[in-house]
Amino acid sequence: QVQLVESGGGLVQPGESLRLSCAASGFTFSIASMKWYRQAPGKERDWVATITNTGGSTNYADSVKGRFTISRDNVKKTVYLQMNSLKPEDTAVYYCYVPHFGSWGQGTQVTVSS
């Protein structure tokens, strides 16, 4: 079955960086676009970024544009989210999502605090 496992979250100070990973299995990764979402406490889950199946096109929410970069390795079946210049408002649980199957990972916590 489809499985997505996120990792790489943690506690960082404002201005620092983190790289999240999402390892996929159970489907043909190279044909699927992938997305990252995040959910802050008490708020709805919001879309963060999308990457097409080849990695040739990406899109970002305005709140992260210029700071976050989504990428993928189709050999490793992994999608990444490089997060730079982190802000306290980036604090959330980050999820990867495969739209073709409607499947979510379990999430990884990112906390940005001084």
C-alpha positions, -999 to +999 in steps of 0.1 A: +000+000+000+010+036-004+033+047+025+048+082+031+073+087+059+084+122+068+116+130+088+139+158+095+118+180+118+131+195+150+136+226+171+155+255+155+161+292+161+147+319+139+169+323+108+181+287+108+175+260+083+160+225+082+156+199+054+126+176+056+125+143+038+095+122+027+103+086+017+076+070-005+068+034-011+040+013-025+035+031-058+054+043-089+069+074-074+082+087-107+048+093-122+033+111-092+034+148-084+040+155-047+030+181-022+040+194+012+014+208+036+016+221+071-007+225+101-001+249+129-018+244+163-055+253+161-053+260+124-063+243+092-038+223+071-023+246+045-006+238+012+031+247+012+046+235-021+041+212-051+065+194-074+056+177-107+066+140-113+098+149-131+107+178-108+105+201-138+080+225-122+074+237-087+050+260-070+050+276-035+026+293-012+034+330-010+043+327+027+073+305+019+083+316-016+120+325-017+127+307+015+116+271+009+126+247-019+109+215-029+129+189-047+128+151-054+150+122-061+131+096-082+158+070-077+155+073-039+118+078-041+121+107-018+108+143-018+125+170+001+116+204+015+146+227+022+135+254+046+158+284+050+154+316+070+129+300+093+104+321+112+084+314+143+053+314+121+067+284+102+061+263+134+038+235+124+035+198+117+046+192+081+030+165+060+038+152+025+009+142+003+005+123-030-026+137-048-029+107-072-037+084-042-050+109-017-025+096+008-007+115+037+023+108+058+023+109+096+039+143+097+070+158+113+071+186+138+090+218+130+093+243+159+110+277+153+117+294+186+144+314+203 
